[in-house]
Amino acid sequence: MPRTSDPLRSSDTGTNLSSRTFECMGTVISLTFADSPAAGQETQDELAAATDVVERLFRELDETFSLYRPASEASRLARGELTLRSASPEMRARYAEAHEWRLLTGGAFSPERPDGVLDLSGLIKGHAIREAGRSLLALGRRDWCLNAGGDILVSGSPVPGSGAAWKAGIVDPADRHALIGGYALGGVEGHAALATSGSAERGEHIWRVDGGSDFVQVTVAAADVVTADILATAIVSGGMPMLNLATDQWDVAVLAVHADGSLLATPAFRR
């Protein structure tokens, strides 16, 4: 998916921002922690351990759900070697969640490809980010930004205790080195998650609803990352009717890019 920009740098905040990255699910995952300038080696060891937990979670989900891994449970389902009824509880749970989203979006989001193969990739990365966030909070980490290929979840602040928001930029689909806007995440009352979907970076990988949509990129900010990720994909797929449904039914902010480069933004993005 198109990537947003990096979170705030330490020079912007007067705070140590420690970042660690790894590759999984076909993208780069970046985890940034905010700590006081006095943070010592013990804190750095804790951050490394927290990153290991997040990486292990991503890899375990990828091993189960990736259709690029021949031995994965998802690939076995796709080949007909396994039925959904006999699949693991985790597979059935994620299918049930994806099916619920299909109903909520009127079919603009679907857990099946046009050829009928079950493909939960539209949900799994967001689910991985969601579970990683829960793990970080359980480990006592409160101030962090997790960016998985442009889908972002934040907690706390880049300046711990200040209420300041994390800042993310939205990349121009026509020029990967330029930004078309920005959004403040977290803070006192802000959305905690941002997701971007579209065809500009990875080609036409989203199945569009009959009637089509001319959106080449859609960014959604929401309280949780799965909602942001699903709705961004659904709006690219379903076009204006889905965008209207999303803004009517969910507390979200949306920035959509038309094929001609024009922008459509809800008030939060226009600010």
N, C-alpha and C positions, 0 to 999 in steps of 0.2 A: 504494500500500500504506500501511497505517497507519504513522505516523512515530514514531520514538523521539525522545527529547529530545536537546538539544544535548550535546556533550561538555563536559568540565570547562572552566570559565572560568579566565582567568589569575589572578583573585583567589584561586582555590582552590589554586593550584599555586606561586605565586611565579615563574612562567615566562611569557614572552611566548607567547600563543597567537594566531597570525595566521590569520584565516579568510577564505576567498574562496568565492563561490557563483556558479553559473550554472544555467540551466534547459535541460533536455534530456530526451528520452524521457518527456515529460509530467509531469516532477517537478522538484524542486529538488535540485541536487547541491552539497553543501557539503564543502570541503576545509580542514581545520584543521591547521596546522603548529605544532609546539612548538619554540621557540628560546630561547636564553639572553637575559636582559634586555639584554645588550650587543650583540645583533644589529643591524647597521647597514643602510644603504641597499643595499649590495651583496647582502646576504642577502635583503632584501625583493625585489630584482630577480630573484634566483634562484627565490624562491617563486612570483613571478608567472609566470616562464617554466615552472616545473613545472606550475602550474595550467593554463596554455595547452596543454601536452602532454596533460593529462587531458581537458580539454574537447574537444580535437580528436579524441581517441580515441572519446569518447562520441558525438560528432556523426557520425563516419564509420560507426560501427556502426548508429546510428539511421537513417542514410540508406540502409543496406542492408537492415535487418531490420524497419523500421516498416511495419505494415499501414495506417497513417494517411497515408503518403506514396504517392500514386498511381504515382510513377515508381520506387519502390524495387524491389529485386530480389524482396523478399517479396511485394509487391503483384502483380508480374508472374507469380510462381508461383501466387498465389491466383486470378488471372484465367485461368490456363491458357496464358499466352503463353510460358512457360518451363517446362521440366521439371527435376526435381531432378537428373537425370542430367547435364543440360547447365548446371547452376547453377555458381556460382563455388566454388572450393575452400573458402572461408570458410563459405559457406552449407552445403555438404555436411558440413564438419567439425562445425558446430554442430548440424546435424540428427543426425549420428551420436552426438554426446554426449547430446542430448536423448533419442534412442531408447534409449541405454544406461540412462539414468535411468528410462525407462518400464519396462524390464525389472527394474531394481533395486527399484523401488517397486511392482511387481506391477500396473502400470497406473494407480496413483493419480496419477502425473504423466504427462502425455501431450503430445507435440509437435503434435498435431492437435486442432482444435476438433471439437465434435460433428458439424458439417456436413462434416467431412473436410478443411477448409482447413488447410494447414500454418501453425502459429502458434508461433513460437519466443520470443515475448515473455516466457514464464515462465523462460527461461534467459538471455536476452541481457543484461538489466540486471546480473545477477550476474556474467556473463562480462565485461562492461565494467568492473565494479568490480575484478574479478580482474586484468584486463590493466592497468588504471590503477595498481594496487598494484605490479605488476611494473615498470612504467615508472618509478614514483617511486623504487623501490629502485635501479633501474639509473642513475637520476640522482643517486644518493648521498643521497637523503632517507631518514632512518631513523625519525623521530618524527612521526607524522601520524595523522589520523583522517579517513576518507572516508565520507561519509553521503549515500547516494542514495535519497531518499524513504523513509528508515527502514531501509534495508539498509546495514549498517555494516561496514567493514573498517578495522582499526587496525594500526599498526606502532610498536614502541618504546613510549614513555611520554610522558604530558603533561609530565613532569619528566625531561628527557633524562638517562640514566645512572642513574636512581634505581630502576628496576624497578617504579615505581608504575603502576597500571592506569588506563586510560581508563574513565570511567563513563557508562553510558547508561541512560535511563529508558524504561519501556514504557508507552505511552499506553493509557488506558482506552477501549475501543471504544464505551462508552456515554456518555463525557464526554471530548471531545478536549482539555479543559484540565486533566485529572487524570491521575495516574500510578497504575498498579496494581503496579508493581515496578521493580526496577533490576537491572543486571548489570554486573560489572566485566570489561572486555575488555582483553586483552593482559597487561601485567605480566610476571612471571617465568614463570608456567606457564599462564596463562589462555587461553581461546579467543580467537581474533583476529577472529572475524566474528559478526555478529548480523543476523538477517533476520526480518521480521514480515510475515505474510500474513493476509488475511481479507476479509470483505465489509462491515465496518463503515464504511469510509471511501469506497470506490469502488463499493459495491453488489455484487450477486451476479455476479462476473466469474470465479469459479473453478468448473470443471466437476466436480461431485461424483460419486463412485463410487456405483453402485446400492446402495441401502440407506441412503445419506445419512450426514451428519455434522452434529452440532449445534454444532460449533466455529465461532464467529464471528471468532475471531482466534487465531493461533498464532505464537509467537516461538521461534526456534531459534538457539542459539549453537553454533558449530562452529569447527573449525580453519581452514576456508576458506569463503568467502562463497557460492560456488556450491552447496556442500552445504547450508549453512544456508538459502539461498533456496529450493532445490528441495524440501527436506524440509518447510519451513514450508507451502509450497503443497500438497504431497502429503498432509500431515496434515489440513489443512482439507478436502481432497477426500475422503480415505479414512477419516477419523475414528479411533476407538480402535485398530482393527487396524493402521493405518498408524503411529500413534504408538508402539505396542508394537514394531513392526518397526524403526522408526527408532532407538529407544533400545536395542534388542538388537543392531543391526548397525553402528551408528555411534557415535562418541564425541561425543555432543551433549547439550545441556541444553535442556529444552522447558518453555515456559509456554503453556498453552492456556486459552482463555476459552470456556465454554459459553454457549449462547443465554440461559440464565437468569442469567448474570453470575458463576456460580461458576467457580473456578479449579482447574486441574490442573497441578501443577508437579513436575518432577523435583528431586532433592535440591539440585543446584547453584543453582537459582532459589530454593528455600526458604531457603537460607542467606542 
